Structures are given as C-alpha cells and as structure tokens.
Amino acid sequence: MSEIEEKIENSSVNDDKVGLAQENIKGDSGLGLGVIFFILAFVVFFLSGWLLFPKLLYSKKQQPFNFNHRLHVQEMGDCESCHSFREDGSFTGIPQIGMCVECHEEQLGDTKDEEIFVTQYVENEKEVPWLIYSRQPDCVFFSHAAHVIGANMDCKTCHGDIGESTISKPYEVNRITGYSRDIWGKNIWGIKKHSWDSMKMDDCAECHLKETQSKGACFQCHK
Amino acid sequence: MKVDRRSFLGLGLGAAAGMAVSPSTWKLMDDSSIWTQNWPWTPVPKDGEVTFDNTVCSLCSGNCGISIRKINGRPVKIEGRHGYPGNDGGICLHGISGLQYVYDSSRVKSPLIKKGDTWEKISWENAVKLVAQEITKIRNNSKADKIACITDKKQGTISGLFERLLKTIGSNNFFAMESMEHTWMTTLEKIHGINALPDFDLENSDFILSFGCGFIEGWGSPVNNFKINSSRKEKGTQLVQIEPRLSNTAANADMWIPIKPGTEADLAFGIANIIITDNLYNKTYISKFSKNFNNFAEMVKEKYSIEKVVAITGIKELTIRKIAGDFAKASSPIAIAGKGRGETAGSFREITAVHVLNCLLGNINKNGGIWTSTPIVYDKWQSVEMDDIALKGVEKSLNNQSVSSLFTNINLSSNPFIEALFIYNANPCFSMRNTKAIQKAMEKIPFVVSFSSYMDETTKYADIILPSHIFLERYEDITGSSGMAKSIIGLSKPLVKPVFDTKNPGDSILMLANALKGSIAVSFPWENYKECLKNIFFF
C-alpha cells in the first residue's frame, strides 16, 4: 500500500466514525418528529376516511312525505297486499297511486303526512315520486317471482325490518354512482351482521352459493 | 427538535397509510368502477308496469291483428296477436317496426299552408276555414263537379265520409287508388258476371302457380303467406314462380321460370291451350258453367300454339308442358296473378288469362281454389241532404273513371279539368306508372288539399295539408285482408297519444263539413268521428 493510499484509507475511516456518531445524534431527533408527524397524519386521515368520507360521499334526500309501514302492515295484513305480483308474474314494486286511492280517496287519519299525500297527489292524480332504497342498477335483472314465489323466500331476508318502520328514513344517494346507500349498506367497512345489511353482487352470490351450491352464471342477472 | 425533510416525509407517509387502511380507498375504487359502467349520458329505458293492448295494423292490405307491449302506458313493441285470423301471433318486419312511424321525421307535425316554395304553420281553424272558402268559391262558380277526391280504397268509413263530403259538395269524382284487387274484381265480373272479391285459398292448395306475385314479399296477406310458405315442404305444396327477376319468392319456389317481361298472359293462354288439347280440363265444370267453350278453345289453339308461346315468352316447350301437366294433375291447383305486392292495378288481360286456368280446372269456390265472396257491407249511412248546386254538380260530374284516366284528362285539358283535389292515404306521384306525367297533372290542379300524415311525393304539391293521425293514434274500421280465404273487418283504436298536432281524418272531414255550412253541415250530424263510426257500424 502506498503512503497516499494509506492516508486516504485512514482518513476515510476516521471521517466515517465521526460522521456516524454525528448522524446518530441528529437522526434520533429527526426520526422522532417524523414518527409523530406520521402518527398524527395517519390518525387524521384514517379517521376522516372512516367517519368524514361517508358524509361527503352520500347526499341525503327526504322522501316526499313519511310513510308508516307498521300501520299499513297492521291494516293490510302482509307485504303482498300492496307490493303484489301482476298476472304475468312481474312484480309491481311500490304501488301506483291507483292502489292507494282504493282506501285513501279521502283523508282517513289526521297526520300531516297523509294530508300531503291526499292534497298533493291523490287530488291531482299524480304519482308519488318515491325514492327507492333498494333500487338495483339497470344492468341487473332481478326477478322477485323467482325468489319470493319460486324459492319461497321472506321479504325480510333482503329488505330487513322495513315493515316495522313508522317513518321514512332519509334516502342517501352515492354522489359518484347515483345508487342508494342501501346497496352497499350503512356500514362503510362493508361489514354485515344481517342478510339484509347490503345488496351488492357478493351478497347475491353468497346466498346463491349457500342455497344452490353455485354462485350462479353471469348472464343469470346481467342479461 | 427541528422540523425537517423527514418530518414532511413522515406526514405524507402517515396520510397515505391512514387513507389506505381507512375504508374510503376501497369504497372509492368500487364506486368509480360502477360509475364507469353507468355513464350518465347513456339512455336507459324506463322501467314500469308491462301491459298489452290490441289493435289492427293497417300498414298493408294484410291487416294483421297486433298486440302492443307497453311500459307504464308507453308503447315499446309491436307483436303479432295470437288467435287473430290470418296472422295468428305472427308479424312481418314492417309491422314490427310500425312504432317508428309515430316519430318519423317526415311526419307533418301541424296543419301547413304553402307560401311560395315553403310551408308555413297554420291553425286547424284557419286551415279548415281557408279550404271551406275555396270550396264555396268553386261551388258558387257552378264548378262543383270539378272537385275530386283520391283515397286508398273505397271501403271503410273514412272513405265513406270523403265520398259523402264530395257528394254533398256536388261531385261524383271519388276515386280509389287501383290495386290488383280492382282488376281481379273486373275479371270476376267479366268471366262470371258477379260482383265479388277474389279470396285465394292458398293454405289448402297443393300447387300454386304464381304469375309474378311477390308471394312472400308482401302480396295479399303477408304473414298468412309466410306461414303457408313455411309449411309448404311438410304439406308437399308445389310453388312455381313465373317472373323475369330472381325475387325472394322465386328463390324460395320449387321452380322458377324466368319469363320475358310482359308475356305472362301469353304463357297462361299457352298453358290453357295445352290443358285443352291434352284433355286435362275439368269437363263437368266446363259443361255445366261455360257458354262458348269451343270458341275459346279454338282461339287459344290458333293464337297460342306451343310454338308461338315459346317464341313470345322465351321458355322451352318442355318446361311449358311440364307446368301445364303438373298444374292440371294437382288435386287442388290455384293460379294467382298480381305483380309484386299487388299494389298496382296490373294488366286486365294478364289476370283474365291466369283466371282462365282456374276456370279450366274448375277450382272455383272449392277448398284450395279461388273463392268468390261478396264484399261485406257493414256501414249504414243515412241519406244525404243536397242543395241545388250539389244536385246539379253530381249530375254533371264524370263517373266511372279511373285514377289514371283522371290524370290523363287533367294533362290533356287546357282549362283546369279539376279545380280542387282532396287526397288521402294515396301517393300517385310515387306509386303510379309515369310519375312525371302525374307530377305535371298535380301541378295543373289549382287547389290541392292533402290529408297525409307524411310529407310524401304527392303531398309536396298540396296547397294546404290537414295532417292525419297515424294508425296507432286513431279509431278506424279496417276492411280487407286481400289474398286470404276469409273476409275480415277489424277495428283499429288509438294506443298512442297523438304526438303532433294532427287529427283523425274523419274528424278533419267533419270539421270541414261544418265550416262549409248549409246542407253539407246538415249531412254530417255527428259530434266526432268516433260517434259517426258507432252510428253507422251495424255489425
């Protein structure tokens, strides 16, 4: 080893030692603050993604007036009294005003909601622009007859306790997709406790797998 | 502690990690993928209650029963009506696309008046008032007999109302566009001496000899013919198509005979000659019903000998003999004529020559042959009130002329041969021979009122257009179903709310009659066309 080389090697070793020691002191303090910033940002963004984001994602709309499902079920007996099947097997969905008028030609009770219904819709022969919580995308074919009549399923399995409700909850619409919040479900994590908590394709597949041992083919629903 | 680059890195990483483990990232991914599947500008048909409503299609002479599928009351599809005579659930491509006519861009959207080279919108009241003024002026000048009307057919209440209007105004010049049915009726009258419609029992025939009929291309009752054609193989029915062109019918036939254009009658007479010479005709029928059979036999022998027919038609002798033999030996053969869709009058000589073949084999009023049916009369009109002008006019006006001779006369005459023309559901400038001459004649008529739903070749020459509802928007009695072994009367009813400012032609006539006042208005006592239809329809 030449003198010069030795010199260079020694000096670099010395420099390294000094540099490392210095960095250790500086690095400790820098990392500490970085970690604090990291944790702070993590917590803020995690919480806003969880709690604030759904509030921004969904806009709320009120139904034209409140509808008391519990009262109607008591009076009419069951769901199918109003949500009936047509002769050809297709499902009527929300009844048109002609069916309501069979009882509500005039106001029966004294609630504000019924007054709105009778004065604004019945008297003007106008259909009520209900916002449908469980409306599926247009690309989905769904037959109520196959499930309710064919598989003898209960309405509650997919629609939950709507028949017990006394007021109409606000309709929440996804600003990006335009779909009702009920399709994804109330829980933003997608965690469900009941079969009716969400109505996504995976939910259909889950039940189909359980009941028919197959998730089903694409074209069964996407015609 | 100093805020440095690493602190910012920590902040950024923390934000990214926080966001990543929050549900928003995954939810946004799902939402954005759904968004791309549902572009907001993609039109999506509205969902709703499905209902079906029945009516009769009047796009052609088939007059099939149709069923219209509606969603929330909006028609979305036309289907064939099950159990309806003739089409029984079937439908043709034209019928399926019938809904397109509702929104056709060439529809006349409101009453129009011609100003120079352009059209201007006008209200119904003013349009009808102007027509009434012009007609009154012509009547006052003692020229009521120079008012004419052309419609698509003579049967039915709409045509009845037009004829009645013309009569009360003072003219007999009521014309219907000529179709093969007219020529067939003339043939039946000349040969059998009866006023009858020809009903072709193709369904039960085992040998169809067609002289250029577009059997599966819209001739007669198209859907009925499709069904007959598709069951031909099963039943063993032969179809021989004599036509210069390889049409769809020719391509589907068991045998296609490409003949020199315009020589069909000669071939028919030639076949008749062979049937007679070879003693293949129905002797019982001929001895019972014919008068001068020997004269006829001599005539065809002399004029239509096989050599001559071969030279005229360009068809080989063997082929002619084969057709004649097969036709005569079939158990229920039928010879049909009426070129293409049968929408033009065709040649009287040709149809007569073809019908002679049916007569020779005696397959008249028999299963699988030609049935002669008396036109059904189901409308009962009360008598009309006519004032002096009307009486004189009707006496003076021409009668028994055809549409083609009317246009010839218009072109020949230096003074206006016709002062005013009403035209409804007819397009002579397109469908008749020599359209240039027809156009010239149309230009010579001083005042033309069109009741057309569309801006067509003839309506272009109108001075005022009083546009009609299309068939899906109106009530009308539909007669016809030509080419079938049954006579059917159908009722068409409105299934679509009128899209434009149009009227039922019946209502337009009533409005015009009222505006003409006096005895004319008295002759049209109905509140509207629906009431008129109810009153005069007595079945």
Interface residues (C-beta under 8 A of the other chain):
Chain A: S29 G30 L31 G32 L33 G34 V35 I36 F37 F38 I39 L40 A41 F42 V43 V44 F45 F46 L47 S48 G49 W50 F53 L57 R86 D88 S90 T92 Q96 P137 D138 C139 N174 I176 T177 G178 Y179 W184 I188 W189 G190
Chain B: M1 K2 V3 D4 R6 S7 F8 L9 G10 L11 G12 L13 G14 A15 A16 A17 G18 M19 V21 S22 P23 S24 T25 W26 K27 L28 D30 D31 S32 I34 W35 Q37 N38 P40 V44 E49 V50
